[in-house]
Amino acid sequence: MSEEEYPSEEFLKYVEEFDCLKDDVRILINRIEDEWWSAEWGFKRTTLPDIFKEMGIDDGVSNQLALELHTGGWSGNEDILLALKKNKWFYMFYWDMSRVGGHEYFRFTKFDSWEVGK
């Protein structure tokens, strides 16, 4: 996607309707990364301790992965987040916290790595 392009309605519907109960959520995450504007800084896959230690929180969990999404104020990224919020299973299972300014944080414990085919 070029910087001038916005996510298509088809893609946003895909995000909203992705079945997290049936399909590997890493497939959805990879697709979002492909569409995320400025993913090099606004789309971060980390381990949970990395992100929470940066914020001064250490809950002793070392086997969880985390995803940070930062919109950068770009409305295309905000549209993707809105579609994710409409995916009730994704938010119910994985949402961890939100911060003012378009910052969303998610936790994943169902898998041991981020590796999955795109």
Phi and psi in degrees as a GROMACS rama.xvg file:
@    title "Ramachandran Plot"
@    xaxis  label "Phi"
@    yaxis  label "Psi"
@TYPE xy
-82.0095  166.051  SER-2
-63.433  -23.6667  GLU-3
-84.1695  -16.4722  GLU-4
-85.5398  149.756  GLU-5
-112.471  157.923  TYR-6
-60.1248  140.693  PRO-7
-73.3871  159.513  SER-8
-61.0204  -35.9602  GLU-9
-63.1447  -42.4863  GLU-10
-65.4278  -44.3851  PHE-11
-61.853  -37.6489  LEU-12
-66.3041  -40.4145  LYS-13
-57.1045  -47.1742  TYR-14
-61.2713  -46.5683  VAL-15
-63.9457  -35.839  GLU-16
-101.203  1.98389  GLU-17
-58.3619  131.552  PHE-18
-91.5019  96.3465  ASP-19
-70.6361  -15.3148  CYS-20
-80.0171  -28.7556  LEU-21
-105.074  -37.6856  LYS-22
-109.201  154.294  ASP-23
-66.7315  118.745  ASP-24
-62.9356  -21.7801  VAL-25
-63.2277  -26.7432  ARG-26
-63.2442  -46.7224  ILE-27
-62.1858  -44.6666  LEU-28
-60.7267  -43.3653  ILE-29
-62.2399  -41.433  ASN-30
-64.1196  -40.5748  ARG-31
-64.016  -43.0808  ILE-32
-58.3534  -39.5647  GLU-33
-62.7002  -29.5959  ASP-34
-96.9574  -13.5759  GLU-35
-70.8032  123.756  TRP-36
-69.0539  131.918  TRP-37
59.2194  45.5403  SER-38
-60.9363  -24.202  ALA-39
-60.9708  -24.431  GLU-40
-121.774  -22.353  TRP-41
-101.104  0.872202  GLY-42
-132.521  105.428  PHE-43
-126.217  124.895  LYS-44
-99.2931  123.825  ARG-45
-137.868  179.02  THR-46
-93.8077  153.703  THR-47
-56.9572  -45.3236  LEU-48
-59.9797  -35.4992  PRO-49
-56.3832  -53.6148  ASP-50
-68.4398  -41.9235  ILE-51
-77.3495  -31.0053  PHE-52
-65.2411  -35.2486  LYS-53
-61.791  -29.7921  GLU-54
-94.2184  2.84865  MET-55
82.4125  17.5017  GLY-56
-113.698  130.519  ILE-57
-135.595  100.934  ASP-58
-93.765  10.9765  ASP-59
75.5501  6.78572  GLY-60
-91.9197  121.687  VAL-61
-115.722  -8.39359  SER-62
-103.597  15.1443  ASN-63
-106.87  149.363  GLN-64
-102.598  153.568  LEU-65
-130.332  151.435  ALA-66
-126.16  129.034  LEU-67
-109.656  131.221  GLU-68
-120.71  125.707  LEU-69
-124.42  121.684  HIS-70
-76.2852  -25.5411  THR-71
64.6837  16.9668  GLY-72
76.0747  2.28312  GLY-73
-80.0466  126.25  TRP-74
-63.8939  -27.8946  SER-75
-63.5408  -42.7725  GLY-76
-66.5431  -37.9315  ASN-77
-64.6972  -35.2999  GLU-78
-64.4362  -39.3352  ASP-79
-64.1708  -43.7987  ILE-80
-62.0014  -39.7676  LEU-81
-62.426  -42.0464  LEU-82
-63.4139  -39.4322  ALA-83
-63.2162  -40.9777  LEU-84
-64.8158  -28.8835  LYS-85
-76.8985  -15.369  LYS-86
-84.7037  90.453  ASN-87
-59.944  -34.6195  LYS-88
-69.3504  -40.4016  TRP-89
-59.9884  -50.2684  PHE-90
-67.2274  -37.1007  TYR-91
-65.3571  -41.0143  MET-92
-84.097  -36.2941  PHE-93
-119.28  -20.8633  TYR-94
-62.4784  137.154  TRP-95
-116.578  -49.6384  ASP-96
-164.985  163.44  MET-97
-127.237  148.226  SER-98
-126.833  149.003  ARG-99
-54.7825  139.133  VAL-100
100.592  15.0824  GLY-101
83.6277  41.1109  GLY-102
-119.081  119.246  HIS-103
-122.548  142.823  GLU-104
-129.39  136.176  TYR-105
-131.552  148.993  PHE-106
-117.362  143.487  ARG-107
-133.163  128.459  PHE-108
-123.27  -2.23314  THR-109
-77.201  -13.1097  LYS-110
-142.276  161.418  PHE-111
-95.5349  -12.7587  ASP-112
-149.261  169.936  SER-113
-86.9275  -8.51527  TRP-114
-69.3445  124.598  GLU-115
-163.134  145.722  VAL-116
-64.0994  143.402  GLY-117
